[in-house]
Amino acid sequence: MRRAVAGRRQRGRYDQVMPLTADDVDRFEVSRPRLEAIAYRLLGSADEAQDAVQETFLRWQAADTDRVEVPEAWLTKVLTNLCLNQLASARVRRETYVGRWLPEPLLAGDPMLGPADTAEQRESVSYAVLTLMERLSPNERAVYVLREAFDYPHREIGDILDITEAASQQIFHRAKKHVAYGKARTEIDEAAARRVVEEFLAAATSGRTDELVRLLSKDAISIGDGGGKVPARTKAFEGAVAVAKFVWGLFKPAETKRAIVGGTPEIYAWTANGEPAIVAVAEGRVVAIMCLEVTAEGIAACRTQANPDKLERATGQWAAADHGEPLLVM
């Protein structure tokens, strides 16, 4: 859908605004899906990604497009540098964030997830890797995303970031080490993801924590992001037994939970960012998404996003999806 329309010109935003032809607008719109996918991986937020892409359009609108030889390269450079600036300020904001900060999850089928043709592309947008990318400096994150997810040559990455090709290669290798988790994540299809969630929920509602412990890796963790708006423990639960006890309590029906979410939660099996996901929905709103990181040793992490500000896009996607009947009503 075209977001770049007449009326968004905002003259006075820049010193000069060049009139865009229909071809200029079309050239931008062709690039929009790729730009949004890059921005989401860089920022971990769909809203911030859309804002960065719209700001890129405004820069495109103000440019002398006749002198832009390769629009794709120009737009990618502008977008990436806008995101780098955003990442720098985001680090300051997150110092005052209430509780743990986790990325915004995207449900299966969301176009902002971007390319998923290769294992590297799928892994780069997994919820586990998006979380781990918080360890990276802005430059490391940019190089990692452009190379791993979009297969940009190091020469082009160097041009985008104003660094040398050799520097881009060094930064990429350093970023890969930081993101390395130590365990090989297991790629599974949607059918397998549903089976993982079904087995997990069966264990969580069995009343026996040993059933959950069996599914978890020994050093499993559970973390959540409530953004100060929904109760979420600041410190992670660590170890299979601790995680199992927490999850058992989490899926135990209680009036207090219904009061917090404003309705009776319905629990569905889905995928988010390519990982098995438990989606909780109340009164048509997605109120929580728990992503399960699956490894050869078992489920290594349960990462739950419950901040309502980070679930608005998921709610819109959910409303348009054919999600069938819930597995559990709490």
C-alpha positions in Angstrom: 0.0 0.0 0.0 1.3 3.4 -0.9 2.1 5.5 2.2 4.0 8.0 0.1 1.1 10.2 -1.2 0.5 13.8 -1.9 -0.2 15.7 1.3 2.9 14.2 3.1 5.2 16.7 1.4 5.7 18.7 4.6 7.4 21.7 2.8 9.6 23.5 5.3 10.9 20.2 6.7 13.9 20.6 4.4 15.3 23.6 2.7 14.1 22.4 -0.7 11.6 19.8 -1.7 11.9 18.5 -5.3 8.7 17.5 -7.0 8.5 13.7 -7.3 7.3 12.1 -10.5 5.2 9.0 -10.5 8.3 7.0 -11.5 10.2 8.4 -8.5 7.4 7.4 -6.1 7.2 3.9 -7.8 11.0 3.5 -7.4 10.6 4.2 -3.7 7.6 1.9 -3.2 9.4 -1.0 -4.9 12.1 -0.6 -2.3 9.7 -0.2 0.7 9.3 -3.9 1.7 13.1 -4.4 1.7 13.7 -1.1 3.6 11.1 -2.0 6.2 12.7 -5.5 6.7 16.1 -4.0 7.1 14.8 -1.4 9.6 12.9 -3.9 11.7 16.0 -6.1 12.0 18.1 -3.1 13.0 15.7 -1.6 15.5 13.7 -4.5 16.8 10.5 -2.4 16.5 7.9 -2.4 13.7 6.7 1.1 14.6 10.2 2.5 14.7 11.0 0.7 11.4 8.0 2.3 9.7 9.0 5.7 11.0 12.6 5.3 9.7 11.3 4.2 6.3 8.9 7.2 6.1 11.8 9.5 7.1 13.8 7.9 4.3 11.0 8.8 1.9 11.1 12.4 3.0 14.8 12.5 2.3 14.1 10.9 -1.1 11.5 13.6 -1.7 14.0 16.3 -0.9 16.8 14.9 -3.1 17.6 15.6 -6.7 16.6 12.1 -7.8 17.8 12.7 -11.3 21.4 12.7 -9.9 20.9 9.4 -8.0 22.5 6.8 -10.1 21.5 3.7 -8.0 18.3 4.4 -6.0 18.5 1.1 -4.1 21.9 1.9 -2.8 21.0 5.5 -2.0 17.9 4.6 -0.1 19.7 1.8 1.8 22.4 4.2 2.9 20.0 6.8 4.1 17.8 4.3 5.9 20.8 2.6 7.6 22.2 5.8 8.9 18.8 6.9 10.2 18.6 3.6 12.0 22.1 4.0 13.4 21.2 7.3 14.9 18.0 5.8 16.3 20.0 2.9 17.9 22.3 5.3 19.6 19.4 7.2 21.2 17.5 3.9 21.9 20.4 2.8 24.1 19.9 5.9 26.3 16.1 5.3 26.5 16.5 1.7 27.4 18.5 2.7 30.5 15.3 4.0 32.0 13.0 1.3 30.5 11.0 -0.5 33.2 12.0 -4.2 33.4 13.6 -6.2 30.7 13.6 -5.0 27.1 12.7 -7.5 24.4 12.1 -6.8 20.6 8.6 -6.6 19.1 7.6 -10.0 17.8 6.1 -10.4 14.4 3.6 -13.2 13.6 4.1 -15.6 10.7 3.1 -14.0 7.4 4.1 -10.5 8.4 5.8 -9.0 5.3 8.2 -7.0 7.6 9.9 -10.3 8.4 11.6 -10.0 5.0 13.5 -12.6 3.1 13.5 -16.2 4.4 15.0 -18.1 1.5 18.2 -19.2 3.4 18.9 -20.5 6.8 21.0 -17.3 7.5 18.0 -15.1 6.6 15.6 -17.0 8.8 18.0 -17.0 11.7 18.7 -13.3 11.5 15.1 -12.5 12.2 14.5 -15.2 14.8 13.4 -13.8 18.2 16.4 -15.4 19.8 18.9 -13.6 17.4 17.0 -10.3 17.6 17.4 -10.4 21.3 21.1 -11.4 21.1 21.7 -8.5 18.7 21.2 -6.1 21.6 24.8 -7.1 22.5 26.1 -5.5 19.4 27.2 -1.9 18.8 25.1 0.0 16.2 27.8 -0.5 13.5 28.1 -4.2 14.3 24.4 -4.6 14.1 24.2 -2.9 10.7 27.0 -4.9 9.2 25.6 -8.2 10.5 22.1 -7.4 9.2 23.2 -6.2 5.8 25.5 -9.1 5.2 23.7 -12.0 6.9 20.1 -11.2 6.0 20.5 -9.3 2.8 23.7 -10.7 1.4 25.3 -7.3 0.7 28.9 -7.5 -0.4 31.4 -6.0 2.1 32.4 -3.4 -0.5 28.8 -2.1 -0.6 28.4 -2.3 3.1 31.6 -0.2 3.4 30.1 2.4 1.1 26.8 2.5 3.1 28.6 2.9 6.4 31.6 5.0 5.1 34.1 2.4 6.2 36.6 0.2 4.3 35.7 -3.2 2.9 38.3 -4.7 5.2 36.7 -3.0 8.2 33.3 -4.3 7.2 34.7 -7.9 7.1 36.3 -7.5 10.6 33.2 -6.0 12.1 31.1 -8.8 10.6 33.3 -11.6 12.1 33.2 -9.8 15.5 29.4 -9.5 15.3 29.0 -13.1 14.5 31.0 -14.1 17.6 28.9 -11.8 19.8 25.6 -13.3 18.4 26.8 -16.9 18.7 24.8 -18.6 21.4 26.8 -21.7 22.0 23.9 -24.0 21.0 22.7 -24.8 17.6 19.2 -23.6 17.2 16.9 -26.1 15.5 15.0 -25.0 12.4 11.4 -26.4 12.3 8.5 -25.9 10.0 5.0 -24.6 11.0 3.6 -28.1 11.6 6.5 -29.0 13.9 6.3 -25.7 15.6 2.6 -26.4 16.5 3.6 -29.8 17.9 6.2 -28.2 20.1 3.7 -25.7 21.4 1.0 -28.4 21.9 3.5 -30.6 23.9 4.7 -27.6 25.9 1.1 -26.6 26.8 0.2 -30.2 27.7 3.1 -30.3 30.1 2.4 -26.9 31.5 -1.2 -27.8 32.3 -0.5 -31.4 33.5 0.1 -30.3 37.1 3.5 -32.0 37.0 6.6 -29.8 36.6 8.7 -32.8 35.7 6.9 -33.0 32.4 8.1 -29.5 31.6 11.6 -30.1 32.9 11.8 -33.0 30.4 11.2 -30.6 27.5 13.6 -27.9 28.7 17.4 -27.8 28.4 19.2 -27.9 31.7 20.2 -24.2 31.5 16.9 -23.0 30.1 15.9 -19.4 30.8 12.6 -17.5 30.9 12.4 -13.7 30.5 9.5 -11.3 29.9 8.9 -7.7 28.8 5.9 -5.9 30.4 7.2 -2.4 29.8 6.0 -1.4 33.2 2.4 -1.8 32.0 2.0 -5.5 32.6 3.6 -7.4 35.6 6.8 -9.0 34.5 9.7 -10.2 36.6 12.9 -8.1 36.0 15.3 -11.0 36.7 15.2 -14.0 34.4 14.3 -17.5 35.7 17.3 -19.7 35.2 17.5 -23.5 35.0 15.0 -26.1 33.9 13.4 -26.5 37.3 12.9 -22.8 38.0 11.5 -22.2 34.5 9.2 -25.2 34.8 7.7 -23.9 38.1 7.2 -20.4 36.6 5.5 -21.7 33.5 3.3 -24.1 35.5 2.1 -21.1 37.5 1.7 -18.9 34.4 -0.8 -21.3 32.7 -2.8 -21.9 35.8 -6.2 -20.2 35.5 -6.7 -17.3 37.9 -9.1 -14.3 38.2 -6.1 -11.9 38.7 -4.8 -12.8 35.2 -8.2 -12.2 33.7 -8.3 -8.8 35.4 -4.8 -7.9 34.1 -5.6 -8.7 30.5 -9.1 -7.4 30.5 -10.8 -10.7 29.6 -10.5 -14.5 29.4 -7.2 -15.4 27.7 -7.4 -17.8 24.8 -4.2 -19.7 24.0 -3.1 -20.6 20.5 -0.2 -22.3 18.8 1.5 -20.2 16.2 4.9 -19.1 15.0 6.5 -15.7 15.5 9.8 -14.7 13.9 10.2 -18.2 12.7 10.0 -19.8 16.2 7.2 -21.8 17.9 5.1 -19.3 19.7 2.3 -19.3 22.2 -0.2 -16.5 21.5 -2.5 -15.3 24.2 -5.6 -13.4 23.0 -8.3 -11.7 25.1 -11.3 -9.9 23.6 -9.6 -9.9 20.1 -6.4 -8.4 21.4 -3.0 -10.2 21.4 -2.0 -9.8 25.1 1.2 -11.9 25.1 3.4 -13.8 22.7 5.8 -16.4 24.2 8.5 -17.4 21.7 10.2 -20.8 22.4 13.8 -21.2 21.3 14.3 -24.9 20.3 17.7 -26.5 20.3 18.9 -30.1 20.1 19.1 -30.1 24.0 15.5 -29.0 24.3 13.7 -25.7 24.7 16.5 -23.3 25.7 14.5 -20.1 26.3 11.0 -18.8 26.8 10.8 -15.1 25.8 7.5 -13.4 26.5 6.4 -10.1 25.1 3.5 -8.7 27.1 4.0 -4.9 26.7 0.8 -3.8 24.9 2.7 -1.1 23.0 4.7 -3.9 21.3 1.7 -6.0 20.4 -0.5 -3.6 18.4 0.9 -4.8 15.0 0.5 -8.4 16.1 -3.1 -7.7 17.0 -3.8 -6.3 13.6 -2.2 -9.4 11.9 -4.1 -11.7 14.2 -7.4 -10.2 13.3 -6.7 -10.9 9.6 -5.5 -14.5 10.2 -7.5 -17.8 10.1 -6.4 -19.0 13.6 -9.0 -21.6 14.3 -10.0 -22.7 17.8 -7.8 -22.1 20.8 -5.8 -24.9 22.4 -6.6 -23.6 25.9 -9.0 -21.2 27.5 -7.9 -19.7 30.8 
